[in-house]
Structure formats: C-alpha cells, structure tokens
Amino acid sequence: MNCKGVIRELSNYIDGDLDPVVKQELERHLEHCEDCTMIVDQTKKTIQVLCDSQPVSLSADVRSRLHATLREKTGQKPT
Ligand SMILES: [Zn+2]
C-alpha cells in the first residue's frame, strides 16, 4: 500500500469498514509514514467534531483538502 491507497481507503478505514487484509496493509504503511499517520489522525478528529451533528462521512471539502495535502507531500502537481 502507498500513500494514494491510504487516502483512497481512508473513509472505509475510519468507518471500520475495511477488509481485514487491506486494513493490515494500511496500518503497516502508517507505521513508517508520518504524513499518512497525520492525515488519518486529523481526519478522525474532524469526523469526531462532525459526528456531533452529522452522520459519519467525509465531506467533499475534507476530501479535497486531503488530496491537496497529499499532493504537497508527494510533490505532485495538481491536475
Ligand atoms: Zn503515506
């Protein structure tokens, strides 16, 4: 699993909806990737706040901010 995979599976991971094998791969990536650990952490916190008033799901805004962060970290140019 790479950083893109983590982002792709992020909402399922946080929902606890992930295939156990995929989850294991994701957590193995988190062990050595500070960026993704930070993203998972921040997303969990964001969702905890949102949870008070809304069902658990990543808003388009959160998702696009995550993608922007990932692009910065990986040095990819925005498309
Ligand atoms: Zn990563």
PDB file of the backbone (N, CA, C, O) and the ligand in Angstrom, with CONECT records:
HET     ZN  A 101       1
ATOM      1  N   MET A   1       0.849  -1.207   0.000  1.00  0.00           N
ATOM      2  CA  MET A   1       0.000   0.000   0.000  1.00  0.00           C
ATOM      3  C   MET A   1       0.878   1.248   0.000  1.00  0.00           C
ATOM      4  O   MET A   1       1.871   1.321   0.724  1.00  0.00           O
ATOM      5  N   ASN A   2       0.502   2.223  -0.818  1.00  0.00           N
ATOM      6  CA  ASN A   2       1.212   3.505  -0.830  1.00  0.00           C
ATOM      7  C   ASN A   2       0.290   4.603  -0.284  1.00  0.00           C
ATOM      8  O   ASN A   2      -0.827   4.333   0.156  1.00  0.00           O
ATOM      9  N   CYS A   3       0.782   5.844  -0.324  1.00  0.00           N
ATOM     10  CA  CYS A   3       0.014   6.953   0.247  1.00  0.00           C
ATOM     11  C   CYS A   3      -1.336   7.120  -0.460  1.00  0.00           C
ATOM     12  O   CYS A   3      -2.347   7.404   0.181  1.00  0.00           O
ATOM     13  N   LYS A   4      -1.343   6.945  -1.757  1.00  0.00           N
ATOM     14  CA  LYS A   4      -2.605   7.085  -2.503  1.00  0.00           C
ATOM     15  C   LYS A   4      -3.628   6.051  -2.045  1.00  0.00           C
ATOM     16  O   LYS A   4      -4.814   6.349  -1.902  1.00  0.00           O
ATOM     17  N   GLY A   5      -3.151   4.850  -1.821  1.00  0.00           N
ATOM     18  CA  GLY A   5      -4.034   3.785  -1.348  1.00  0.00           C
ATOM     19  C   GLY A   5      -4.639   4.120   0.000  1.00  0.00           C
ATOM     20  O   GLY A   5      -5.814   3.854   0.252  1.00  0.00           O
ATOM     21  N   VAL A   6      -3.824   4.707   0.863  1.00  0.00           N
ATOM     22  CA  VAL A   6      -4.314   5.096   2.179  1.00  0.00           C
ATOM     23  C   VAL A   6      -5.437   6.115   2.053  1.00  0.00           C
ATOM     24  O   VAL A   6      -6.478   6.001   2.700  1.00  0.00           O
ATOM     25  N   ILE A   7      -5.205   7.114   1.205  1.00  0.00           N
ATOM     26  CA  ILE A   7      -6.222   8.144   1.005  1.00  0.00           C
ATOM     27  C   ILE A   7      -7.498   7.526   0.438  1.00  0.00           C
ATOM     28  O   ILE A   7      -8.604   7.876   0.848  1.00  0.00           O
ATOM     29  N   ARG A   8      -7.333   6.616  -0.497  1.00  0.00           N
ATOM     30  CA  ARG A   8      -8.493   6.001  -1.141  1.00  0.00           C
ATOM     31  C   ARG A   8      -9.327   5.214  -0.133  1.00  0.00           C
ATOM     32  O   ARG A   8     -10.557   5.218  -0.188  1.00  0.00           O
ATOM     33  N   GLU A   9      -8.640   4.543   0.785  1.00  0.00           N
ATOM     34  CA  GLU A   9      -9.343   3.670   1.734  1.00  0.00           C
ATOM     35  C   GLU A   9      -9.652   4.363   3.048  1.00  0.00           C
ATOM     36  O   GLU A   9     -10.208   3.765   3.970  1.00  0.00           O
ATOM     37  N   LEU A  10      -9.280   5.644   3.118  1.00  0.00           N
ATOM     38  CA  LEU A  10      -9.327   6.349   4.400  1.00  0.00           C
ATOM     39  C   LEU A  10     -10.711   6.324   5.060  1.00  0.00           C
ATOM     40  O   LEU A  10     -10.833   6.026   6.248  1.00  0.00           O
ATOM     41  N   SER A  11     -11.739   6.638   4.288  1.00  0.00           N
ATOM     42  CA  SER A  11     -13.061   6.724   4.918  1.00  0.00           C
ATOM     43  C   SER A  11     -13.538   5.347   5.367  1.00  0.00           C
ATOM     44  O   SER A  11     -14.161   5.220   6.421  1.00  0.00           O
ATOM     45  N   ASN A  12     -13.248   4.315   4.573  1.00  0.00           N
ATOM     46  CA  ASN A  12     -13.610   2.960   4.980  1.00  0.00           C
ATOM     47  C   ASN A  12     -12.853   2.544   6.239  1.00  0.00           C
ATOM     48  O   ASN A  12     -13.404   1.900   7.132  1.00  0.00           O
ATOM     49  N   TYR A  13     -11.570   2.932   6.286  1.00  0.00           N
ATOM     50  CA  TYR A  13     -10.738   2.583   7.433  1.00  0.00           C
ATOM     51  C   TYR A  13     -11.311   3.198   8.700  1.00  0.00           C
ATOM     52  O   TYR A  13     -11.432   2.532   9.728  1.00  0.00           O
ATOM     53  N   ILE A  14     -11.659   4.465   8.617  1.00  0.00           N
ATOM     54  CA  ILE A  14     -12.156   5.171   9.795  1.00  0.00           C
ATOM     55  C   ILE A  14     -13.546   4.677  10.181  1.00  0.00           C
ATOM     56  O   ILE A  14     -13.898   4.629  11.360  1.00  0.00           O
ATOM     57  N   ASP A  15     -14.329   4.312   9.170  1.00  0.00           N
ATOM     58  CA  ASP A  15     -15.645   3.739   9.448  1.00  0.00           C
ATOM     59  C   ASP A  15     -15.547   2.329  10.027  1.00  0.00           C
ATOM     60  O   ASP A  15     -16.534   1.790  10.528  1.00  0.00           O
ATOM     61  N   GLY A  16     -14.359   1.735   9.959  1.00  0.00           N
ATOM     62  CA  GLY A  16     -14.193   0.353  10.404  1.00  0.00           C
ATOM     63  C   GLY A  16     -14.771  -0.623   9.392  1.00  0.00           C
ATOM     64  O   GLY A  16     -15.173  -1.735   9.732  1.00  0.00           O
ATOM     65  N   ASP A  17     -14.803  -0.182   8.150  1.00  0.00           N
ATOM     66  CA  ASP A  17     -15.498  -0.884   7.079  1.00  0.00           C
ATOM     67  C   ASP A  17     -14.540  -1.619   6.150  1.00  0.00           C
ATOM     68  O   ASP A  17     -14.943  -2.143   5.112  1.00  0.00           O
ATOM     69  N   LEU A  18     -13.263  -1.651   6.537  1.00  0.00           N
ATOM     70  CA  LEU A  18     -12.229  -2.104   5.620  1.00  0.00           C
ATOM     71  C   LEU A  18     -12.034  -3.613   5.714  1.00  0.00           C
ATOM     72  O   LEU A  18     -12.140  -4.201   6.790  1.00  0.00           O
ATOM     73  N   ASP A  19     -11.748  -4.224   4.578  1.00  0.00           N
ATOM     74  CA  ASP A  19     -11.340  -5.624   4.534  1.00  0.00           C
ATOM     75  C   ASP A  19     -10.127  -5.814   5.461  1.00  0.00           C
ATOM     76  O   ASP A  19      -9.190  -5.018   5.403  1.00  0.00           O
ATOM     77  N   PRO A  20     -10.126  -6.838   6.303  1.00  0.00           N
ATOM     78  CA  PRO A  20      -9.032  -7.033   7.273  1.00  0.00           C
ATOM     79  C   PRO A  20      -7.648  -7.051   6.630  1.00  0.00           C
ATOM     80  O   PRO A  20      -6.686  -6.544   7.206  1.00  0.00           O
ATOM     81  N   VAL A  21      -7.551  -7.628   5.449  1.00  0.00           N
ATOM     82  CA  VAL A  21      -6.250  -7.690   4.768  1.00  0.00           C
ATOM     83  C   VAL A  21      -5.798  -6.289   4.357  1.00  0.00           C
ATOM     84  O   VAL A  21      -4.637  -5.920   4.539  1.00  0.00           O
ATOM     85  N   VAL A  22      -6.721  -5.523   3.808  1.00  0.00           N
ATOM     86  CA  VAL A  22      -6.408  -4.157   3.385  1.00  0.00           C
ATOM     87  C   VAL A  22      -6.076  -3.300   4.598  1.00  0.00           C
ATOM     88  O   VAL A  22      -5.157  -2.481   4.570  1.00  0.00           O
ATOM     89  N   LYS A  23      -6.842  -3.505   5.659  1.00  0.00           N
ATOM     90  CA  LYS A  23      -6.618  -2.753   6.886  1.00  0.00           C
ATOM     91  C   LYS A  23      -5.203  -3.000   7.420  1.00  0.00           C
ATOM     92  O   LYS A  23      -4.523  -2.075   7.864  1.00  0.00           O
ATOM     93  N   GLN A  24      -4.780  -4.248   7.371  1.00  0.00           N
ATOM     94  CA  GLN A  24      -3.451  -4.602   7.840  1.00  0.00           C
ATOM     95  C   GLN A  24      -2.376  -3.899   7.007  1.00  0.00           C
ATOM     96  O   GLN A  24      -1.394  -3.378   7.535  1.00  0.00           O
ATOM     97  N   GLU A  25      -2.594  -3.903   5.700  1.00  0.00           N
ATOM     98  CA  GLU A  25      -1.637  -3.227   4.807  1.00  0.00           C
ATOM     99  C   GLU A  25      -1.579  -1.742   5.117  1.00  0.00           C
ATOM    100  O   GLU A  25      -0.505  -1.144   5.180  1.00  0.00           O
ATOM    101  N   LEU A  26      -2.755  -1.159   5.309  1.00  0.00           N
ATOM    102  CA  LEU A  26      -2.831   0.279   5.587  1.00  0.00           C
ATOM    103  C   LEU A  26      -2.090   0.606   6.889  1.00  0.00           C
ATOM    104  O   LEU A  26      -1.334   1.576   6.960  1.00  0.00           O
ATOM    105  N   GLU A  27      -2.321  -0.218   7.912  1.00  0.00           N
ATOM    106  CA  GLU A  27      -1.686   0.062   9.208  1.00  0.00           C
ATOM    107  C   GLU A  27      -0.179  -0.146   9.126  1.00  0.00           C
ATOM    108  O   GLU A  27       0.589   0.525   9.816  1.00  0.00           O
ATOM    109  N   ARG A  28       0.230  -1.069   8.288  1.00  0.00           N
ATOM    110  CA  ARG A  28       1.668  -1.279   8.106  1.00  0.00           C
ATOM    111  C   ARG A  28       2.294  -0.045   7.445  1.00  0.00           C
ATOM    112  O   ARG A  28       3.413   0.348   7.775  1.00  0.00           O
ATOM    113  N   HIS A  29       1.557   0.555   6.511  1.00  0.00           N
ATOM    114  CA  HIS A  29       2.039   1.785   5.875  1.00  0.00           C
ATOM    115  C   HIS A  29       2.133   2.913   6.905  1.00  0.00           C
ATOM    116  O   HIS A  29       3.094   3.681   6.920  1.00  0.00           O
ATOM    117  N   LEU A  30       1.112   2.995   7.766  1.00  0.00           N
ATOM    118  CA  LEU A  30       1.089   4.077   8.764  1.00  0.00           C
ATOM    119  C   LEU A  30       2.292   3.998   9.696  1.00  0.00           C
ATOM    120  O   LEU A  30       2.753   5.022  10.202  1.00  0.00           O
ATOM    121  N   GLU A  31       2.801   2.791   9.927  1.00  0.00           N
ATOM    122  CA  GLU A  31       3.925   2.631  10.850  1.00  0.00           C
ATOM    123  C   GLU A  31       5.169   3.367  10.375  1.00  0.00           C
ATOM    124  O   GLU A  31       5.994   3.791  11.184  1.00  0.00           O
ATOM    125  N   HIS A  32       5.298   3.515   9.074  1.00  0.00           N
ATOM    126  CA  HIS A  32       6.523   4.164   8.587  1.00  0.00           C
ATOM    127  C   HIS A  32       6.249   5.441   7.799  1.00  0.00           C
ATOM    128  O   HIS A  32       7.175   6.024   7.236  1.00  0.00           O
ATOM    129  N   CYS A  33       4.992   5.887   7.749  1.00  0.00           N
ATOM    130  CA  CYS A  33       4.671   7.107   7.006  1.00  0.00           C
ATOM    131  C   CYS A  33       4.011   8.131   7.927  1.00  0.00           C
ATOM    132  O   CYS A  33       2.830   8.025   8.257  1.00  0.00           O
ATOM    133  N   GLU A  34       4.792   9.112   8.327  1.00  0.00           N
ATOM    134  CA  GLU A  34       4.276  10.127   9.242  1.00  0.00           C
ATOM    135  C   GLU A  34       3.167  10.953   8.606  1.00  0.00           C
ATOM    136  O   GLU A  34       2.221  11.364   9.279  1.00  0.00           O
ATOM    137  N   ASP A  35       3.292  11.192   7.301  1.00  0.00           N
ATOM    138  CA  ASP A  35       2.298  12.019   6.623  1.00  0.00           C
ATOM    139  C   ASP A  35       0.915  11.390   6.695  1.00  0.00           C
ATOM    140  O   ASP A  35      -0.067  12.051   7.032  1.00  0.00           O
ATOM    141  N   CYS A  36       0.856  10.111   6.376  1.00  0.00           N
ATOM    142  CA  CYS A  36      -0.436   9.431   6.389  1.00  0.00           C
ATOM    143  C   CYS A  36      -0.965   9.291   7.813  1.00  0.00           C
ATOM    144  O   CYS A  36      -2.169   9.401   8.046  1.00  0.00           O
ATOM    145  N   THR A  37      -0.066   9.050   8.763  1.00  0.00           N
ATOM    146  CA  THR A  37      -0.483   8.975  10.162  1.00  0.00           C
ATOM    147  C   THR A  37      -1.152  10.279  10.572  1.00  0.00           C
ATOM    148  O   THR A  37      -2.177  10.287  11.253  1.00  0.00           O
ATOM    149  N   MET A  38      -0.540  11.390  10.135  1.00  0.00           N
ATOM    150  CA  MET A  38      -1.086  12.705  10.445  1.00  0.00           C
ATOM    151  C   MET A  38      -2.458  12.898   9.789  1.00  0.00           C
ATOM    152  O   MET A  38      -3.392  13.414  10.402  1.00  0.00           O
ATOM    153  N   ILE A  39      -2.549  12.471   8.534  1.00  0.00           N
ATOM    154  CA  ILE A  39      -3.810  12.631   7.807  1.00  0.00           C
ATOM    155  C   ILE A  39      -4.921  11.810   8.463  1.00  0.00           C
ATOM    156  O   ILE A  39      -6.036  12.299   8.644  1.00  0.00           O
ATOM    157  N   VAL A  40      -4.613  10.570   8.815  1.00  0.00           N
ATOM    158  CA  VAL A  40      -5.606   9.720   9.479  1.00  0.00           C
ATOM    159  C   VAL A  40      -6.044  10.351  10.794  1.00  0.00           C
ATOM    160  O   VAL A  40      -7.229  10.390  11.124  1.00  0.00           O
ATOM    161  N   ASP A  41      -5.048  10.847  11.538  1.00  0.00           N
ATOM    162  CA  ASP A  41      -5.301  11.474  12.819  1.00  0.00           C
ATOM    163  C   ASP A  41      -6.227  12.673  12.699  1.00  0.00           C
ATOM    164  O   ASP A  41      -7.206  12.813  13.431  1.00  0.00           O
ATOM    165  N   GLN A  42      -5.880  13.535  11.746  1.00  0.00           N
ATOM    166  CA  GLN A  42      -6.649  14.768  11.552  1.00  0.00           C
ATOM    167  C   GLN A  42      -8.061  14.463  11.077  1.00  0.00           C
ATOM    168  O   GLN A  42      -9.025  15.115  11.475  1.00  0.00           O
ATOM    169  N   THR A  43      -8.158  13.466  10.224  1.00  0.00           N
ATOM    170  CA  THR A  43      -9.473  13.106   9.697  1.00  0.00           C
ATOM    171  C   THR A  43     -10.358  12.552  10.807  1.00  0.00           C
ATOM    172  O   THR A  43     -11.546  12.867  10.892  1.00  0.00           O
ATOM    173  N   LYS A  44      -9.757  11.723  11.655  1.00  0.00           N
ATOM    174  CA  LYS A  44     -10.521  11.190  12.789  1.00  0.00           C
ATOM    175  C   LYS A  44     -11.035  12.323  13.662  1.00  0.00           C
ATOM    176  O   LYS A  44     -12.191  12.319  14.086  1.00  0.00           O
ATOM    177  N   LYS A  45     -10.170  13.290  13.926  1.00  0.00           N
ATOM    178  CA  LYS A  45     -10.566  14.425  14.766  1.00  0.00           C
ATOM    179  C   LYS A  45     -11.675  15.223  14.102  1.00  0.00           C
ATOM    180  O   LYS A  45     -12.647  15.618  14.746  1.00  0.00           O
ATOM    181  N   THR A  46     -11.517  15.454  12.797  1.00  0.00           N
ATOM    182  CA  THR A  46     -12.527  16.199  12.045  1.00  0.00           C
ATOM    183  C   THR A  46     -13.867  15.482  12.124  1.00  0.00           C
ATOM    184  O   THR A  46     -14.907  16.106  12.334  1.00  0.00           O
ATOM    185  N   ILE A  47     -13.829  14.167  11.954  1.00  0.00           N
ATOM    186  CA  ILE A  47     -15.067  13.389  11.963  1.00  0.00           C
ATOM    187  C   ILE A  47     -15.700  13.389  13.342  1.00  0.00           C
ATOM    188  O   ILE A  47     -16.924  13.414  13.470  1.00  0.00           O
ATOM    189  N   GLN A  48     -14.858  13.359  14.388  1.00  0.00           N
ATOM    190  CA  GLN A  48     -15.405  13.410  15.739  1.00  0.00           C
ATOM    191  C   GLN A  48     -16.193  14.690  15.953  1.00  0.00           C
ATOM    192  O   GLN A  48     -17.240  14.682  16.600  1.00  0.00           O
ATOM    193  N   VAL A  49     -15.684  15.795  15.405  1.00  0.00           N
ATOM    194  CA  VAL A  49     -16.379  17.074  15.521  1.00  0.00           C
ATOM    195  C   VAL A  49     -17.688  17.027  14.729  1.00  0.00           C
ATOM    196  O   VAL A  49     -18.746  17.420  15.220  1.00  0.00           O
ATOM    197  N   LEU A  50     -17.587  16.540  13.500  1.00  0.00           N
ATOM    198  CA  LEU A  50     -18.769  16.482  12.630  1.00  0.00           C
ATOM    199  C   LEU A  50     -19.826  15.553  13.197  1.00  0.00           C
ATOM    200  O   LEU A  50     -21.023  15.761  12.998  1.00  0.00           O
ATOM    201  N   CYS A  51     -19.375  14.528  13.903  1.00  0.00           N
ATOM    202  CA  CYS A  51     -20.256  13.495  14.426  1.00  0.00           C
ATOM    203  C   CYS A  51     -21.326  14.037  15.367  1.00  0.00           C
ATOM    204  O   CYS A  51     -22.404  13.457  15.499  1.00  0.00           O
ATOM    205  N   ASP A  52     -21.019  15.140  16.009  1.00  0.00           N
ATOM    206  CA  ASP A  52     -21.978  15.706  16.944  1.00  0.00           C
ATOM    207  C   ASP A  52     -23.270  16.097  16.255  1.00  0.00           C
ATOM    208  O   ASP A  52     -24.336  16.095  16.871  1.00  0.00           O
ATOM    209  N   SER A  53     -23.175  16.434  14.972  1.00  0.00           N
ATOM    210  CA  SER A  53     -24.380  16.926  14.317  1.00  0.00           C
ATOM    211  C   SER A  53     -24.722  16.177  13.025  1.00  0.00           C
ATOM    212  O   SER A  53     -25.842  16.277  12.526  1.00  0.00           O
ATOM    213  N   GLN A  54     -23.755  15.427  12.486  1.00  0.00           N
ATOM    214  CA  GLN A  54     -23.978  14.801  11.180  1.00  0.00           C
ATOM    215  C   GLN A  54     -23.574  13.337  11.184  1.00  0.00           C
ATOM    216  O   GLN A  54     -22.769  12.905  12.009  1.00  0.00           O
ATOM    217  N   PRO A  55     -24.145  12.573  10.247  1.00  0.00           N
ATOM    218  CA  PRO A  55     -23.699  11.191  10.081  1.00  0.00           C
ATOM    219  C   PRO A  55     -22.232  11.143   9.640  1.00  0.00           C
ATOM    220  O   PRO A  55     -21.721  12.094   9.048  1.00  0.00           O
ATOM    221  N   VAL A  56     -21.567  10.029   9.934  1.00  0.00           N
ATOM    222  CA  VAL A  56     -20.146   9.920   9.607  1.00  0.00           C
ATOM    223  C   VAL A  56     -19.949   9.738   8.117  1.00  0.00           C
ATOM    224  O   VAL A  56     -20.304   8.707   7.545  1.00  0.00           O
ATOM    225  N   SER A  57     -19.377  10.757   7.499  1.00  0.00           N
ATOM    226  CA  SER A  57     -18.918  10.602   6.124  1.00  0.00           C
ATOM    227  C   SER A  57     -17.991  11.753   5.805  1.00  0.00           C
ATOM    228  O   SER A  57     -18.109  12.840   6.370  1.00  0.00           O
ATOM    229  N   LEU A  58     -17.073  11.503   4.898  1.00  0.00           N
ATOM    230  CA  LEU A  58     -16.142  12.558   4.519  1.00  0.00           C
ATOM    231  C   LEU A  58     -16.843  13.523   3.570  1.00  0.00           C
ATOM    232  O   LEU A  58     -17.358  13.121   2.527  1.00  0.00           O
ATOM    233  N   SER A  59     -16.857  14.780   3.941  1.00  0.00           N
ATOM    234  CA  SER A  59     -17.431  15.759   3.036  1.00  0.00           C
ATOM    235  C   SER A  59     -16.493  15.983   1.858  1.00  0.00           C
ATOM    236  O   SER A  59     -15.306  15.666   1.928  1.00  0.00           O
ATOM    237  N   ALA A  60     -17.026  16.522   0.794  1.00  0.00           N
ATOM    238  CA  ALA A  60     -16.204  16.810  -0.386  1.00  0.00           C
ATOM    239  C   ALA A  60     -15.078  17.763  -0.022  1.00  0.00           C
ATOM    240  O   ALA A  60     -13.975  17.685  -0.563  1.00  0.00           O
ATOM    241  N   ASP A  61     -15.375  18.657   0.898  1.00  0.00           N
ATOM    242  CA  ASP A  61     -14.374  19.637   1.319  1.00  0.00           C
ATOM    243  C   ASP A  61     -13.198  18.960   2.004  1.00  0.00           C
ATOM    244  O   ASP A  61     -12.042  19.225   1.672  1.00  0.00           O
ATOM    245  N   VAL A  62     -13.493  18.087   2.958  1.00  0.00           N
ATOM    246  CA  VAL A  62     -12.431  17.366   3.664  1.00  0.00           C
ATOM    247  C   VAL A  62     -11.624  16.542   2.678  1.00  0.00           C
ATOM    248  O   VAL A  62     -10.394  16.516   2.733  1.00  0.00           O
ATOM    249  N   ARG A  63     -12.315  15.877   1.787  1.00  0.00           N
ATOM    250  CA  ARG A  63     -11.663  15.025   0.807  1.00  0.00           C
ATOM    251  C   ARG A  63     -10.697  15.827  -0.077  1.00  0.00           C
ATOM    252  O   ARG A  63      -9.574  15.395  -0.337  1.00  0.00           O
ATOM    253  N   SER A  64     -11.150  16.990  -0.531  1.00  0.00           N
ATOM    254  CA  SER A  64     -10.290  17.761  -1.424  1.00  0.00           C
ATOM    255  C   SER A  64      -9.103  18.341  -0.662  1.00  0.00           C
ATOM    256  O   SER A  64      -8.018  18.496  -1.223  1.00  0.00           O
ATOM    257  N   ARG A  65      -9.307  18.661   0.610  1.00  0.00           N
ATOM    258  CA  ARG A  65      -8.178  19.138   1.405  1.00  0.00           C
ATOM    259  C   ARG A  65      -7.158  18.028   1.625  1.00  0.00           C
ATOM    260  O   ARG A  65      -5.952  18.274   1.618  1.00  0.00           O
ATOM    261  N   LEU A  66      -7.637  16.830   1.818  1.00  0.00           N
ATOM    262  CA  LEU A  66      -6.731  15.690   1.978  1.00  0.00           C
ATOM    263  C   LEU A  66      -5.927  15.464   0.712  1.00  0.00           C
ATOM    264  O   LEU A  66      -4.724  15.205   0.761  1.00  0.00           O
ATOM    265  N   HIS A  67      -6.598  15.563  -0.409  1.00  0.00           N
ATOM    266  CA  HIS A  67      -5.898  15.373  -1.673  1.00  0.00           C
ATOM    267  C   HIS A  67      -4.851  16.464  -1.888  1.00  0.00           C
ATOM    268  O   HIS A  67      -3.762  16.199  -2.399  1.00  0.00           O
ATOM    269  N   ALA A  68      -5.189  17.687  -1.497  1.00  0.00           N
ATOM    270  CA  ALA A  68      -4.235  18.790  -1.615  1.00  0.00           C
ATOM    271  C   ALA A  68      -3.012  18.526  -0.743  1.00  0.00           C
ATOM    272  O   ALA A  68      -1.876  18.745  -1.166  1.00  0.00           O
ATOM    273  N   THR A  69      -3.256  18.054   0.478  1.00  0.00           N
ATOM    274  CA  THR A  69      -2.158  17.728   1.390  1.00  0.00           C
ATOM    275  C   THR A  69      -1.280  16.651   0.788  1.00  0.00           C
ATOM    276  O   THR A  69      -0.053  16.739   0.823  1.00  0.00           O
ATOM    277  N   LEU A  70      -1.911  15.649   0.246  1.00  0.00           N
ATOM    278  CA  LEU A  70      -1.164  14.541  -0.341  1.00  0.00           C
ATOM    279  C   LEU A  70      -0.307  15.018  -1.505  1.00  0.00           C
ATOM    280  O   LEU A  70       0.841  14.599  -1.655  1.00  0.00           O
ATOM    281  N   ARG A  71      -0.870  15.893  -2.321  1.00  0.00           N
ATOM    282  CA  ARG A  71      -0.108  16.414  -3.468  1.00  0.00           C
ATOM    283  C   ARG A  71       1.116  17.187  -2.987  1.00  0.00           C
ATOM    284  O   ARG A  71       2.198  17.077  -3.565  1.00  0.00           O
ATOM    285  N   GLU A  72       0.936  17.970  -1.923  1.00  0.00           N
ATOM    286  CA  GLU A  72       2.074  18.704  -1.357  1.00  0.00           C
ATOM    287  C   GLU A  72       3.156  17.752  -0.884  1.00  0.00           C
ATOM    288  O   GLU A  72       4.341  17.943  -1.159  1.00  0.00           O
ATOM    289  N   LYS A  73       2.726  16.723  -0.166  1.00  0.00           N
ATOM    290  CA  LYS A  73       3.687  15.804   0.436  1.00  0.00           C
ATOM    291  C   LYS A  73       4.414  14.973  -0.614  1.00  0.00           C
ATOM    292  O   LYS A  73       5.597  14.666  -0.469  1.00  0.00           O
ATOM    293  N   THR A  74       3.712  14.624  -1.645  1.00  0.00           N
ATOM    294  CA  THR A  74       4.323  13.756  -2.650  1.00  0.00           C
ATOM    295  C   THR A  74       4.956  14.564  -3.788  1.00  0.00           C
ATOM    296  O   THR A  74       5.602  14.006  -4.675  1.00  0.00           O
ATOM    297  N   GLY A  75       4.760  15.887  -3.747  1.00  0.00           N
ATOM    298  CA  GLY A  75       5.372  16.752  -4.737  1.00  0.00           C
ATOM    299  C   GLY A  75       4.739  16.663  -6.102  1.00  0.00           C
ATOM    300  O   GLY A  75       5.326  17.099  -7.092  1.00  0.00           O
ATOM    301  N   GLN A  76       3.546  16.104  -6.169  1.00  0.00           N
ATOM    302  CA  GLN A  76       2.869  16.018  -7.453  1.00  0.00           C
ATOM    303  C   GLN A  76       2.173  17.332  -7.774  1.00  0.00           C
ATOM    304  O   GLN A  76       1.679  18.028  -6.887  1.00  0.00           O
ATOM    305  N   LYS A  77       2.146  17.646  -9.029  1.00  0.00           N
ATOM    306  CA  LYS A  77       1.453  18.871  -9.428  1.00  0.00           C
ATOM    307  C   LYS A  77      -0.055  18.600  -9.500  1.00  0.00           C
ATOM    308  O   LYS A  77      -0.486  17.522  -9.907  1.00  0.00           O
ATOM    309  N   PRO A  78      -0.837  19.591  -9.100  1.00  0.00           N
ATOM    310  CA  PRO A  78      -2.292  19.429  -9.231  1.00  0.00           C
ATOM    311  C   PRO A  78      -2.689  19.308 -10.694  1.00  0.00           C
ATOM    312  O   PRO A  78      -2.110  19.946 -11.573  1.00  0.00           O
ATOM    313  N   THR A  79      -3.669  18.490 -10.925  1.00  0.00           N
ATOM    314  CA  THR A  79      -4.107  18.315 -12.320  1.00  0.00           C
ATOM    315  C   THR A  79      -5.165  19.340 -12.667  1.00  0.00           C
ATOM    316  O   THR A  79      -5.661  19.358 -13.793  1.00  0.00           O
TER     317      THR A  79
HETATM  318 ZN    ZN A 101       1.853   7.512   3.325  1.00  0.00          ZN2+
END
